[in-house]
Amino acid sequence: MSPRRPPPLPVVQDAESAEAAPLSRRSFLQVAGGAVAAAGLSACEIEGTLRRHFKELGKPELAKILESARREHEKRFGAKDWKVGAEAARPGVELGYGLDLSRCIGCRRCVYACVKENNQSRDPQVQWIKVLEMDKARGVDIMEADPYYEADEVPRPGKFYMPVQCHQCRNPPCVKVCPVQATWTEPDGITVVDYDWCLGCRCCMSACPYGARRFNWAAPGIKAEEVNPDIHLLGNRVRPKGVVEKCTFCIQRARAGRYTACVEVCPVGARKFGNLLDPESEIRYVMENKRVFVFKEELATHPRFYYFYAT
């Protein structure tokens, strides 16, 4: 049997031709506009895909995009008191989060409050918070943790619980690997995702050491009566199929000076949230007075999410 011939090598432009005709993400997608439309995207999604990067948008262009997003949500979910915003970070604010492992009882109320607030898919299920059940005798042991525990009552004897979500890192690996800069860290410490720019390559998911990012394999299953109409363009708007999403510290709440949904719903007060730059804030008190530890500290991601023991 004769050996297979290797496939022919692709034609490579010479340096002069390549320099003369650079192909940016935007120009590529404009050329491929027909294919984008053929993929079944809505007018709003096509408009978002072909626009400039979010950080380059002027006020008129941003206002147009927000109105387009409002109409798209109204068309899909009906008339509601829609509030579609893109509020910027507040000056002098760096958001931080503390979670008391000595209090968490593993009830998962935080998980479902997050789903409701942030318009996550119910079918198939997408959840930004994962609660791990561990043995007290073993301590923090991720390899032996059970994220799928079922219990009639919690906490179970001999167990403790460790919720994990996006750690809003100061040195985020996910941002470094994104090939189109669809994810970045805002001045207040929130790492956001521009769903219109996300290519769905999932490099960020592979890079995240906390397993905090989720991929939409299907069109989000969410009913009209389940939708939260108070939405942020970079946060809890209803995401399209084929993009990555994650916790944003409830950006639509945080930038209005409110607690996150998971903080408000916790029945035992295990979650603390606030401005790390404010010496009077609750999170600063935790940092300065409690036994605090950073999950996977050896990776030097420098999170703004901390675990602590109050007792």
C-alpha contacts under 8 A as a table, 3 or more apart, distances in Angstrom:
res1	aa1	res2	aa2	distance
13	Q	16	E	7.96
13	Q	17	S	6.04
13	Q	18	A	5.83
14	D	17	S	5.50
14	D	18	A	6.26
15	A	18	A	5.16
15	A	19	E	6.08
16	E	19	E	5.26
16	E	20	A	6.22
17	S	20	A	5.06
17	S	21	A	6.35
18	A	21	A	5.39
18	A	22	P	6.12
19	E	22	P	5.90
23	L	27	S	6.13
23	L	28	F	6.17
24	S	27	S	5.24
24	S	28	F	6.04
25	R	28	F	5.20
25	R	29	L	6.21
25	R	180	V	7.54
26	R	29	L	5.26
26	R	30	Q	6.17
26	R	50	L	6.08
26	R	51	R	7.42
26	R	52	R	7.32
27	S	30	Q	5.01
27	S	31	V	6.22
28	F	31	V	5.22
28	F	32	A	6.17
29	L	32	A	4.77
29	L	33	G	5.79
29	L	36	V	7.73
29	L	49	T	7.59
29	L	50	L	6.38
30	Q	33	G	4.97
30	Q	50	L	6.39
31	V	34	G	7.72
32	A	35	A	5.30
32	A	36	V	6.30
33	G	36	V	4.97
33	G	37	A	6.21
34	G	37	A	5.16
34	G	38	A	6.08
35	A	38	A	4.88
35	A	39	A	6.21
36	V	39	A	5.18
36	V	40	G	7.37
36	V	41	L	6.78
36	V	46	I	6.98
37	A	40	G	5.74
37	A	41	L	5.76
37	A	42	S	7.75
37	A	46	I	6.97
38	A	41	L	7.45
41	L	44	C	7.98
41	L	45	E	5.83
41	L	46	I	6.20
42	S	45	E	5.14
42	S	46	I	6.20
43	A	46	I	5.15
43	A	47	E	6.06
44	C	47	E	5.12
44	C	48	G	6.14
44	C	65	I	7.95
44	C	68	S	5.90
44	C	69	A	6.36
44	C	72	E	6.47
45	E	48	G	5.03
45	E	49	T	6.04
45	E	196	D	6.80
46	I	49	T	5.06
46	I	50	L	6.29
47	E	50	L	5.42
47	E	51	R	6.19
48	G	51	R	5.31
48	G	65	I	7.31
48	G	196	D	5.23
48	G	197	W	7.73
49	T	196	D	4.98
49	T	197	W	6.05
52	R	56	E	6.33
52	R	57	L	6.48
53	H	56	E	5.36
53	H	57	L	6.71
53	H	197	W	7.52
54	F	57	L	5.43
54	F	194	D	7.26
57	L	61	E	6.05
57	L	62	L	5.91
58	G	61	E	5.43
58	G	62	L	6.09
59	K	62	L	5.10
59	K	63	A	6.01
60	P	63	A	5.12
60	P	64	K	6.28
61	E	64	K	5.13
61	E	65	I	6.36
62	L	65	I	5.07
62	L	66	L	6.18
63	A	66	L	5.13
63	A	67	E	6.23
64	K	67	E	5.22
64	K	68	S	6.15
65	I	68	S	4.97
65	I	69	A	6.14
66	L	69	A	5.07
66	L	70	R	6.18
66	L	84	V	6.14
66	L	85	G	6.65
66	L	86	A	7.79
66	L	233	L	7.35
67	E	70	R	4.97
67	E	71	R	6.25
67	E	84	V	7.64
68	S	71	R	5.19
68	S	72	E	6.17
69	A	72	E	5.01
69	A	73	H	6.23
69	A	84	V	7.32
70	R	73	H	5.28
70	R	74	E	6.13
70	R	82	W	6.69
70	R	83	K	7.61
70	R	84	V	6.06
71	R	74	E	4.98
71	R	75	K	5.98
72	E	75	K	5.14
72	E	76	R	6.28
73	H	76	R	5.17
73	H	77	F	5.80
73	H	78	G	7.43
73	H	238	V	7.88
74	E	77	F	5.29
74	E	78	G	4.72
74	E	79	A	5.50
74	E	80	K	7.04
74	E	82	W	7.72
75	K	78	G	5.71
75	K	79	A	7.89
76	R	224	A	7.95
77	F	223	K	7.52
77	F	224	A	4.74
77	F	227	V	7.79
78	G	224	A	7.09
79	A	82	W	7.91
80	K	229	P	6.77
81	D	229	P	6.41
82	W	229	P	4.78
82	W	230	D	6.14
82	W	231	I	7.77
83	K	229	P	6.07
83	K	230	D	4.82
83	K	231	I	6.07
84	V	229	P	7.72
84	V	230	D	6.37
84	V	231	I	5.04
84	V	232	H	5.75
84	V	233	L	6.86
85	G	231	I	6.38
85	G	232	H	4.87
85	G	233	L	6.14
85	G	252	Q	7.95
86	A	232	H	5.41
86	A	233	L	5.49
86	A	234	L	7.01
87	E	232	H	7.47
87	E	252	Q	7.74
87	E	255	R	6.83
88	A	255	R	7.38
89	A	93	V	7.54
89	A	186	E	7.06
89	A	187	P	6.23
89	A	188	D	5.54
89	A	255	R	6.41
90	R	93	V	5.88
90	R	188	D	7.02
90	R	255	R	6.74
91	P	188	D	7.85
92	G	188	D	7.95
92	G	277	L	6.96
93	V	188	D	5.42
93	V	275	N	5.61
93	V	276	L	7.24
93	V	277	L	6.26
93	V	278	D	7.86
94	E	187	P	7.31
94	E	188	D	4.35
94	E	189	G	5.58
94	E	275	N	5.35
94	E	276	L	5.47
94	E	277	L	6.08
95	L	188	D	5.90
95	L	189	G	5.95
95	L	190	I	7.40
95	L	273	F	7.38
95	L	274	G	5.63
95	L	275	N	4.73
95	L	276	L	5.84
95	L	304	R	7.24
96	G	189	G	7.99
96	G	273	F	5.89
96	G	274	G	5.67
96	G	275	N	6.09
96	G	276	L	5.68
96	G	283	I	6.65
96	G	304	R	4.95
96	G	305	F	5.99
96	G	306	Y	7.95
97	Y	271	R	7.41
97	Y	272	K	5.73
97	Y	273	F	4.61
97	Y	274	G	6.76
97	Y	283	I	6.62
97	Y	304	R	6.28
97	Y	305	F	4.71
97	Y	306	Y	6.08
98	G	271	R	5.83
98	G	272	K	4.85
98	G	273	F	6.30
98	G	283	I	6.46
98	G	286	V	7.32
98	G	305	F	5.93
98	G	306	Y	4.76
98	G	307	Y	5.63
98	G	308	F	6.84
99	L	104	C	7.99
99	L	270	A	5.66
99	L	271	R	4.70
99	L	272	K	6.29
99	L	305	F	7.89
99	L	306	Y	6.29
99	L	307	Y	4.80
99	L	308	F	6.07
100	D	103	R	5.57
100	D	104	C	6.40
100	D	270	A	4.79
100	D	271	R	6.35
100	D	307	Y	5.98
100	D	308	F	4.96
100	D	309	Y	5.37
100	D	310	A	6.36
101	L	104	C	5.38
101	L	160	F	7.48
101	L	161	Y	6.73
101	L	162	M	6.42
101	L	270	A	7.24
101	L	307	Y	6.66
101	L	308	F	6.19
101	L	309	Y	5.79
102	S	160	F	7.86
102	S	270	A	7.99
102	S	308	F	7.83
102	S	309	Y	5.39
102	S	310	A	6.45
102	S	311	T	6.61
103	R	268	V	6.51
103	R	269	G	7.50
103	R	270	A	5.38
103	R	310	A	7.89
104	C	160	F	7.50
104	C	161	Y	6.05
104	C	162	M	7.42
104	C	268	V	6.99
104	C	270	A	5.55
105	I	154	V	6.05
105	I	155	P	4.88
105	I	160	F	7.07
105	I	161	Y	6.32
105	I	268	V	7.89
106	G	131	V	6.74
106	G	132	L	7.98
106	G	133	E	7.33
106	G	154	V	6.28
106	G	155	P	6.14
106	G	160	F	7.54
106	G	161	Y	5.34
106	G	162	M	7.75
107	C	110	C	7.91
107	C	154	V	6.34
107	C	155	P	7.63
108	R	111	V	5.16
108	R	112	Y	6.84
108	R	131	V	6.85
109	R	112	Y	5.45
109	R	113	A	6.11
109	R	262	C	7.53
109	R	265	V	6.61
109	R	266	C	6.57
110	C	113	A	5.15
110	C	114	C	6.04
110	C	129	I	7.57
110	C	261	A	7.40
110	C	262	C	4.40
110	C	263	V	7.44
110	C	265	V	6.29
110	C	266	C	6.22
111	V	114	C	5.28
111	V	115	V	6.37
111	V	127	Q	6.72
111	V	128	W	7.32
111	V	129	I	5.43
111	V	130	K	7.16
111	V	131	V	7.98
111	V	262	C	7.25
112	Y	115	V	4.90
112	Y	116	K	6.18
112	Y	127	Q	7.98
113	A	116	K	5.18
113	A	117	E	6.09
113	A	261	A	5.87
113	A	262	C	5.91
113	A	265	V	6.79
114	C	117	E	5.20
114	C	118	N	5.83
114	C	127	Q	7.73
114	C	128	W	7.36
114	C	129	I	7.62
114	C	261	A	5.96
114	C	262	C	5.99
115	V	118	N	5.44
115	V	119	N	5.91
115	V	120	Q	4.99
115	V	121	S	7.65
115	V	126	V	7.73
115	V	127	Q	6.26
115	V	128	W	7.57
116	K	119	N	5.68
116	K	120	Q	6.91
116	K	226	E	7.09
116	K	227	V	7.47
116	K	228	N	7.07
117	E	228	N	6.08
117	E	236	N	7.57
117	E	250	C	7.83
117	E	261	A	6.59
118	N	228	N	7.15
118	N	235	G	7.41
118	N	236	N	4.48
118	N	237	R	7.45
118	N	250	C	7.17
119	N	222	I	7.49
119	N	226	E	7.72
119	N	227	V	5.89
119	N	228	N	6.27
119	N	236	N	5.81
119	N	237	R	6.83
119	N	238	V	5.91
120	Q	125	Q	7.60
120	Q	126	V	5.77
120	Q	127	Q	6.78
120	Q	220	P	7.27
120	Q	222	I	7.48
120	Q	236	N	7.85
120	Q	238	V	7.33
121	S	124	P	6.10
121	S	125	Q	5.38
121	S	126	V	5.28
121	S	127	Q	7.99
121	S	220	P	4.61
121	S	221	G	4.88
121	S	222	I	5.49
122	R	125	Q	4.46
122	R	126	V	6.57
122	R	220	P	7.31
122	R	221	G	5.37
122	R	222	I	5.73
123	D	126	V	7.88
123	D	220	P	6.83
123	D	221	G	4.54
123	D	222	I	7.01
124	P	218	A	7.39
124	P	220	P	7.06
124	P	221	G	6.30
126	V	214	R	7.09
126	V	216	N	7.83
127	Q	130	K	7.20
127	Q	214	R	7.78
128	W	165	Q	6.18
128	W	166	C	7.84
128	W	212	A	6.64
128	W	213	R	7.18
128	W	214	R	7.11
128	W	246	K	5.77
128	W	247	C	5.76
129	I	163	P	6.61
129	I	164	V	5.82
129	I	165	Q	4.87
129	I	212	A	7.59
129	I	247	C	7.78
130	K	147	P	6.65
130	K	163	P	5.53
130	K	164	V	5.27
130	K	165	Q	6.52
131	V	147	P	5.76
131	V	161	Y	6.58
131	V	162	M	5.66
131	V	163	P	3.98
131	V	164	V	6.16
132	L	145	A	5.71
132	L	146	D	5.42
132	L	147	P	4.48
132	L	148	Y	7.81
132	L	161	Y	5.57
132	L	162	M	5.05
132	L	163	P	5.86
132	L	164	V	7.51
133	E	145	A	5.55
133	E	146	D	5.03
133	E	147	P	6.19
133	E	149	Y	6.87
133	E	159	K	6.53
133	E	160	F	5.92
133	E	161	Y	4.71
133	E	162	M	6.57
134	M	138	R	7.58
134	M	139	G	7.13
134	M	140	V	6.95
134	M	141	D	7.07
134	M	144	E	7.04
134	M	145	A	5.01
134	M	146	D	6.63
134	M	159	K	5.53
134	M	160	F	5.43
134	M	161	Y	6.13
134	M	162	M	7.66
135	D	138	R	5.41
135	D	139	G	6.33
135	D	145	A	7.90
135	D	158	G	5.99
135	D	159	K	4.70
135	D	160	F	6.32
136	K	139	G	5.20
136	K	158	G	5.60
136	K	159	K	5.32
136	K	160	F	5.97
137	A	158	G	7.44
138	R	141	D	6.54
141	D	144	E	5.62
141	D	145	A	6.27
142	I	145	A	4.97
146	D	149	Y	5.83
151	A	154	V	6.54
151	A	156	R	7.52
153	E	156	R	6.71
155	P	159	K	6.78
155	P	160	F	7.11
156	R	159	K	5.56
156	R	160	F	7.84
164	V	210	Y	7.17
164	V	212	A	7.36
165	Q	210	Y	7.11
165	Q	211	G	7.71
165	Q	212	A	5.12
165	Q	247	C	6.68
166	C	210	Y	7.02
166	C	212	A	4.93
166	C	213	R	7.36
166	C	246	K	6.70
166	C	247	C	5.56
166	C	248	T	7.61
166	C	305	F	7.95
167	H	210	Y	7.63
167	H	212	A	7.99
167	H	303	P	5.19
167	H	304	R	5.93
167	H	305	F	4.85
168	Q	172	P	7.41
168	Q	185	T	7.96
168	Q	189	G	6.43
168	Q	190	I	5.72
168	Q	191	T	5.66
168	Q	248	T	7.96
168	Q	303	P	5.67
168	Q	304	R	5.56
168	Q	305	F	6.73
169	C	172	P	4.89
169	C	189	G	7.70
169	C	191	T	7.66
169	C	301	T	5.53
169	C	302	H	5.42
169	C	303	P	3.91
169	C	304	R	5.87
169	C	305	F	7.86
170	R	185	T	7.93
170	R	189	G	7.22
170	R	301	T	6.28
170	R	302	H	5.26
170	R	303	P	5.84
170	R	304	R	7.13
171	N	300	A	7.24
171	N	301	T	4.65
171	N	302	H	5.98
171	N	303	P	7.67
172	P	175	V	5.60
172	P	176	K	6.88
172	P	208	C	7.81
172	P	301	T	5.81
173	P	176	K	5.23
173	P	177	V	6.60
173	P	204	C	7.40
173	P	207	A	5.61
173	P	208	C	6.16
173	P	301	T	7.29
174	C	177	V	5.60
174	C	178	C	6.56
174	C	183	T	7.69
174	C	203	C	7.33
174	C	204	C	4.20
174	C	205	M	6.99
174	C	206	S	7.97
174	C	207	A	5.29
174	C	208	C	5.59
175	V	178	C	5.59
175	V	181	Q	7.18
175	V	183	T	5.62
175	V	184	W	5.55
175	V	185	T	7.73
175	V	204	C	6.94
177	V	203	C	6.22
177	V	204	C	6.18
177	V	207	A	7.21
178	C	181	Q	5.41
178	C	182	A	6.59
178	C	183	T	6.86
178	C	203	C	6.38
178	C	204	C	6.17
179	P	182	A	7.88
180	V	197	W	7.28
180	V	198	C	7.50
180	V	199	L	7.86
181	Q	184	W	6.82
181	Q	197	W	7.95
182	A	193	V	5.82
182	A	194	D	5.26
182	A	195	Y	7.40
182	A	197	W	5.24
182	A	198	C	5.24
183	T	191	T	6.86
183	T	192	V	5.56
183	T	193	V	4.44
183	T	194	D	6.25
183	T	198	C	7.88
184	W	191	T	5.44
184	W	192	V	5.75
184	W	193	V	6.93
185	T	189	G	5.96
185	T	190	I	5.59
185	T	191	T	4.07
185	T	192	V	6.25
186	E	189	G	5.39
186	E	190	I	5.35
186	E	191	T	6.06
186	E	192	V	7.18
187	P	190	I	7.44
189	G	304	R	7.55
190	I	248	T	6.04
190	I	249	F	7.01
190	I	251	I	7.76
191	T	248	T	6.64
192	V	234	L	6.12
192	V	235	G	7.16
192	V	248	T	6.38
193	V	198	C	7.38
193	V	234	L	6.03
193	V	235	G	7.60
193	V	244	V	7.71
193	V	245	E	6.78
193	V	246	K	7.91
194	D	197	W	5.49
194	D	198	C	6.23
194	D	233	L	7.98
194	D	234	L	5.77
195	Y	198	C	5.12
195	Y	234	L	7.34
195	Y	239	R	6.89
195	Y	240	P	7.67
195	Y	243	V	6.30
195	Y	244	V	7.46
195	Y	245	E	7.86
198	C	201	C	7.91
198	C	243	V	5.85
198	C	244	V	7.11
199	L	242	G	7.62
199	L	243	V	6.63
200	G	215	F	7.55
200	G	242	G	5.41
200	G	243	V	4.68
200	G	244	V	6.18
202	R	205	M	5.12
202	R	206	S	6.62
202	R	215	F	7.44
202	R	244	V	6.93
203	C	206	S	5.23
203	C	207	A	6.28
204	C	207	A	5.00
204	C	208	C	6.11
204	C	213	R	7.62
205	M	208	C	5.40
205	M	211	G	6.80
205	M	212	A	7.53
205	M	213	R	5.53
205	M	214	R	7.33
205	M	244	V	7.97
206	S	209	P	7.82
208	C	211	G	5.68
208	C	212	A	6.75
208	C	213	R	7.43
209	P	212	A	7.95
212	A	246	K	6.40
212	A	247	C	7.64
213	R	244	V	6.50
213	R	245	E	5.78
213	R	246	K	4.90
213	R	247	C	7.90
214	R	244	V	5.45
214	R	245	E	5.31
214	R	246	K	6.19
215	F	242	G	6.73
215	F	243	V	5.79
215	F	244	V	4.40
215	F	245	E	6.39
216	N	219	A	6.99
216	N	220	P	7.09
216	N	239	R	7.97
216	N	240	P	7.37
216	N	241	K	5.16
216	N	242	G	5.17
216	N	243	V	5.61
216	N	244	V	6.31
216	N	245	E	7.72
217	W	241	K	6.09
217	W	242	G	5.79
218	A	241	K	5.13
218	A	242	G	7.05
219	A	240	P	6.04
219	A	241	K	4.55
220	P	238	V	7.51
220	P	239	R	6.98
220	P	240	P	6.85
220	P	241	K	6.72
222	I	226	E	6.42
222	I	227	V	6.99
223	K	226	E	5.24
223	K	227	V	6.67
224	A	227	V	5.56
228	N	231	I	7.08
230	D	252	Q	7.30
231	I	235	G	7.02
231	I	236	N	5.39
231	I	237	R	5.27
231	I	252	Q	6.23
232	H	235	G	4.96
232	H	236	N	5.70
232	H	237	R	5.95
232	H	251	I	7.05
232	H	252	Q	5.40
233	L	236	N	7.06
233	L	237	R	5.82
234	L	237	R	7.32
234	L	251	I	7.99
235	G	248	T	6.23
235	G	250	C	7.13
235	G	251	I	6.05
235	G	252	Q	6.93
236	N	239	R	7.77
236	N	250	C	7.65
236	N	252	Q	7.53
239	R	243	V	7.36
239	R	245	E	7.86
240	P	243	V	6.56
247	C	250	C	7.04
248	T	251	I	5.46
249	F	254	A	6.70
249	F	260	T	6.14
250	C	253	R	5.35
250	C	254	A	5.93
250	C	260	T	5.35
250	C	261	A	7.03
251	I	254	A	4.97
251	I	255	R	5.88
252	Q	255	R	5.97
252	Q	256	A	6.82
253	R	256	A	5.25
253	R	257	G	6.56
253	R	258	R	5.05
253	R	259	Y	6.54
253	R	260	T	6.27
254	A	257	G	5.14
254	A	258	R	5.08
254	A	259	Y	6.17
254	A	260	T	6.53
255	R	258	R	7.25
259	Y	263	V	6.23
259	Y	264	E	6.47
259	Y	273	F	6.70
259	Y	274	G	7.73
260	T	263	V	5.33
260	T	264	E	6.47
260	T	273	F	7.65
261	A	264	E	5.22
261	A	265	V	6.25
262	C	265	V	5.30
262	C	266	C	6.17
262	C	271	R	7.59
263	V	266	C	5.60
263	V	269	G	7.43
263	V	270	A	7.88
263	V	271	R	5.21
263	V	272	K	6.53
263	V	273	F	7.23
266	C	269	G	5.57
266	C	270	A	6.63
266	C	271	R	6.92
267	P	270	A	7.97
269	G	272	K	7.54
272	K	282	E	6.77
272	K	283	I	6.01
273	F	282	E	6.96
273	F	283	I	5.69
274	G	281	S	6.12
274	G	282	E	6.43
274	G	283	I	5.48
274	G	284	R	7.95
275	N	278	D	5.44
275	N	281	S	6.22
275	N	283	I	6.90
275	N	284	R	7.58
276	L	279	P	7.37
276	L	281	S	7.18
276	L	283	I	6.39
276	L	284	R	5.69
277	L	284	R	7.80
278	D	281	S	5.40
278	D	284	R	7.06
279	P	284	R	5.92
279	P	285	Y	7.61
280	E	284	R	6.89
280	E	285	Y	7.27
281	S	284	R	5.36
281	S	285	Y	6.50
282	E	285	Y	5.08
282	E	286	V	6.37
283	I	286	V	5.06
283	I	287	M	6.24
284	R	287	M	4.98
284	R	288	E	6.14
285	Y	288	E	5.23
285	Y	289	N	5.88
285	Y	290	K	7.85
286	V	289	N	5.36
286	V	290	K	5.26
286	V	292	V	7.79
286	V	308	F	7.80
287	M	290	K	6.15
287	M	291	R	7.95
287	M	292	V	6.56
290	K	308	F	6.37
290	K	309	Y	6.38
290	K	310	A	5.94
291	R	308	F	5.29
291	R	309	Y	5.39
291	R	310	A	7.06
292	V	306	Y	6.60
292	V	307	Y	5.70
292	V	308	F	4.18
292	V	309	Y	6.74
293	F	306	Y	6.24
293	F	307	Y	5.43
293	F	308	F	6.02
294	V	297	E	5.23
294	V	303	P	7.36
294	V	305	F	7.63
294	V	306	Y	5.54
294	V	307	Y	6.33
295	F	306	Y	7.49
295	F	307	Y	7.45
296	K	299	L	5.88
296	K	300	A	7.91
297	E	300	A	5.68
297	E	301	T	7.18
297	E	302	H	7.19
303	P	306	Y	7.23
